[in-house]
Amino acid sequence: MTTLETRTPRRRDQPLVMCALVAAVVVAGYLAYFQLMTHTVPHLYGHWPTGFIGLLQFLVEVSPYALFAVVLLAWGRSLRRRLAGAVCALVAGVADWGIQYAFDKLIYERGHFTQTNARVFDWTMTLLIPTLVALAWGLARRSGRAWPVGVLVAPALAWARHMLQFHNSDFQSWEFHHGQWWVVRLEFIAPMVAACLVCWLIEVATGTSEMRSSA
């Protein structure tokens, strides 16, 4: 009896240099887009219909995440991963807008502002958004079961940075003397980038850095 064995070819990962280049372009693109919006949005508010200011705020908050979703749709390693990453990126954008909107409308404007409410809002934004962004990249780019552990690096580093801002005078002094807009933005995205790198390292260490198909 003869057994015919068919082998499905593996799709190799993109070259490491290419991956690093795409990641760098994403970060640089975000910084450029943030700076562009900083100068553009004030002019938009002056010409935007008053009754639709809420829509403008929604578009401004969600647009960077929508662009990120487009990148993941193009850069994901399979259709399912692309869609999962893009959806997660959009969820991060809606969460960014929604949490701020809820705080303004349900707490601040109704006179329910307290230090406790402010802290809950602050810590929710600090921990949730970096986690969702790192998870979105992982869903689009990582394989295997172990890599999600690396996503936890994002909230951990975001928490550490926030604690230093509150309690470490040396860090406060450093931030004061390096308060350029791009430094502040890089500090914001650093936990996300670090988490993505750790997720990739976990994938490599567990031997799932290539997509494998069984016969």
C-alpha positions as CSV (number, residue, x, y, z in Angstrom):
1,M,0.0,0.0,0.0
2,T,1.3,3.4,-1.0
3,T,0.8,6.4,1.1
4,L,0.7,9.8,-0.6
5,E,1.8,12.6,1.6
6,T,1.0,16.1,0.7
7,R,2.7,19.0,2.3
8,T,1.4,22.4,2.7
9,P,4.1,25.0,2.3
10,R,4.8,27.3,5.2
11,R,4.4,31.0,4.9
12,R,7.5,32.5,6.4
13,D,7.4,35.6,8.6
14,Q,8.3,38.9,7.1
15,P,12.0,39.8,7.5
16,L,12.8,41.3,10.9
17,V,14.1,44.5,9.3
18,M,10.8,44.9,7.4
19,C,8.8,44.4,10.7
20,A,10.9,46.9,12.5
21,L,10.5,49.4,9.7
22,V,6.7,49.0,9.6
23,A,6.6,49.5,13.4
24,A,8.8,52.6,13.2
25,V,6.6,54.0,10.5
26,V,3.5,53.4,12.6
27,V,5.0,55.3,15.6
28,A,6.4,58.1,13.4
29,G,3.1,58.3,11.6
30,Y,1.2,58.6,14.9
31,L,3.5,61.4,16.0
32,A,3.1,63.3,12.7
33,Y,-0.7,62.8,12.8
34,F,-0.9,64.0,16.4
35,Q,1.1,67.1,15.6
36,L,-1.1,67.8,12.5
37,M,-4.3,67.4,14.5
38,T,-3.0,69.7,17.2
39,H,-2.7,72.5,14.7
40,T,-5.8,71.6,12.6
41,V,-8.5,70.9,15.2
42,P,-8.6,74.5,16.7
43,H,-9.3,75.8,13.2
44,L,-12.0,73.1,12.6
45,Y,-13.8,74.1,15.8
46,G,-14.1,77.6,14.4
47,H,-15.9,76.5,11.2
48,W,-17.7,73.4,12.5
49,P,-21.5,73.6,13.0
50,T,-22.2,74.1,16.7
51,G,-24.8,71.4,16.8
52,F,-22.3,68.8,15.6
53,I,-19.3,69.6,17.9
54,G,-19.9,66.2,19.5
55,L,-19.4,64.5,16.2
56,L,-16.2,66.4,15.6
57,Q,-14.9,65.3,19.0
58,F,-15.7,61.7,18.2
59,L,-13.9,61.9,14.9
60,V,-10.8,63.5,16.4
61,E,-10.5,61.0,19.2
62,V,-11.2,57.9,17.1
63,S,-9.4,58.8,13.9
64,P,-5.8,57.8,15.0
65,Y,-7.2,54.4,16.0
66,A,-9.0,54.1,12.7
67,L,-5.8,54.7,10.8
68,F,-4.1,52.1,13.1
69,A,-6.9,49.7,12.2
70,V,-6.2,50.2,8.5
71,V,-2.5,49.4,9.1
72,L,-3.5,46.2,10.8
73,L,-5.8,45.3,8.0
74,A,-2.9,45.5,5.6
75,W,-0.2,44.1,7.9
76,G,-1.9,41.3,9.7
77,R,-0.7,37.7,9.1
78,S,-4.0,36.3,8.0
79,L,-7.5,37.6,7.2
80,R,-8.8,36.5,10.6
81,R,-6.0,38.2,12.4
82,R,-6.3,41.3,10.4
83,L,-10.0,41.7,11.2
84,A,-9.4,40.9,14.9
85,G,-6.6,43.4,15.2
86,A,-8.6,46.1,13.4
87,V,-11.7,45.6,15.5
88,C,-9.6,45.8,18.7
89,A,-8.0,49.0,17.5
90,L,-11.4,50.5,16.8
91,V,-12.6,49.4,20.2
92,A,-9.6,51.2,21.7
93,G,-10.6,54.4,19.9
94,V,-14.2,54.2,20.9
95,A,-13.1,53.5,24.5
96,D,-10.8,56.5,24.4
97,W,-13.7,58.7,23.2
98,G,-16.4,57.1,25.3
99,I,-14.6,57.2,28.7
100,Q,-13.9,60.9,28.2
101,Y,-17.4,61.6,27.0
102,A,-19.0,59.8,29.9
103,F,-16.7,61.7,32.4
104,D,-17.6,65.1,30.9
105,K,-21.4,64.4,30.5
106,L,-22.2,62.2,33.4
107,I,-19.8,63.5,36.0
108,Y,-18.3,66.9,35.3
109,E,-21.3,68.7,33.7
110,R,-23.7,67.3,36.3
111,G,-21.7,68.5,39.2
112,H,-20.7,65.0,40.4
113,F,-17.0,65.7,40.2
114,T,-15.0,64.2,43.1
115,Q,-11.4,63.3,43.5
116,T,-12.4,59.7,43.5
117,N,-14.2,60.0,40.2
118,A,-11.2,61.8,38.7
119,R,-8.8,59.1,39.9
120,V,-11.0,56.3,38.4
121,F,-11.2,58.2,35.1
122,D,-7.4,58.8,35.1
123,W,-6.4,55.3,35.9
124,T,-8.9,53.7,33.5
125,M,-7.5,55.7,30.6
126,T,-3.9,55.1,31.7
127,L,-4.2,51.3,31.9
128,L,-6.9,50.4,29.4
129,I,-5.9,52.3,26.2
130,P,-2.3,51.0,26.1
131,T,-3.5,47.5,26.8
132,L,-6.1,47.5,24.0
133,V,-3.5,49.0,21.5
134,A,-0.9,46.3,22.3
135,L,-3.6,43.6,22.1
136,A,-4.7,44.9,18.7
137,W,-1.2,44.6,17.3
138,G,-0.8,41.1,18.9
139,L,-4.1,39.9,17.5
140,A,-3.0,40.9,14.0
141,R,0.7,39.9,14.1
142,R,1.2,37.1,16.7
143,S,0.5,33.4,16.7
144,G,0.4,30.7,19.4
145,R,-1.2,30.8,22.8
146,A,1.5,32.3,25.0
147,W,2.0,35.7,23.5
148,P,-1.0,37.4,25.2
149,V,1.0,37.3,28.5
150,G,3.2,40.0,27.0
151,V,0.2,42.3,26.6
152,L,0.3,42.8,30.4
153,V,3.6,44.7,30.0
154,A,1.6,47.6,28.6
155,P,-0.6,48.3,31.7
156,A,2.3,47.5,34.0
157,L,4.6,50.1,32.4
158,A,1.8,52.6,32.1
159,W,1.1,52.1,35.8
160,A,4.8,52.5,36.7
161,R,5.1,55.7,34.7
162,H,2.0,57.2,36.2
163,M,3.2,56.4,39.7
164,L,6.6,58.0,39.0
165,Q,4.7,61.1,37.8
166,F,2.9,61.3,41.1
167,H,5.6,60.3,43.6
168,N,9.1,60.6,42.1
169,S,10.6,64.1,42.2
170,D,13.5,63.2,39.9
171,F,11.1,61.9,37.2
172,Q,8.9,65.0,37.6
173,S,12.0,67.1,37.1
174,W,13.1,65.1,34.1
175,E,9.6,65.5,32.5
176,F,9.6,69.2,33.2
177,H,12.9,69.7,31.4
178,H,12.0,67.3,28.6
179,G,8.4,68.4,28.1
180,Q,8.4,68.6,24.3
181,W,5.2,67.3,22.7
182,W,6.9,64.4,21.0
183,V,8.6,63.3,24.2
184,V,5.3,63.3,26.0
185,R,3.7,61.3,23.2
186,L,6.6,58.8,23.1
187,E,6.2,58.3,26.8
188,F,2.5,57.5,26.2
189,I,3.2,55.0,23.4
190,A,6.3,53.4,25.0
191,P,4.3,50.9,27.1
192,M,2.5,49.8,24.0
193,V,5.7,49.3,22.0
194,A,7.4,47.5,24.8
195,A,4.4,45.1,25.2
196,C,4.4,44.4,21.4
197,L,8.1,43.5,21.6
198,V,7.6,41.2,24.5
199,C,4.7,39.5,22.7
200,W,7.0,38.9,19.8
201,L,9.8,37.6,22.0
202,I,7.4,35.2,23.6
203,E,6.2,34.0,20.2
204,V,9.8,33.4,19.1
205,A,10.8,31.7,22.4
206,T,7.8,29.3,22.1
207,G,8.6,28.4,18.5
208,T,5.5,29.8,16.9
209,S,7.0,32.5,14.8
210,E,6.0,30.7,11.6
211,M,2.5,29.7,10.5
212,R,2.3,25.9,10.2
213,S,-0.3,23.9,8.3
214,S,-0.9,20.2,9.0
215,A,-1.6,17.8,6.1
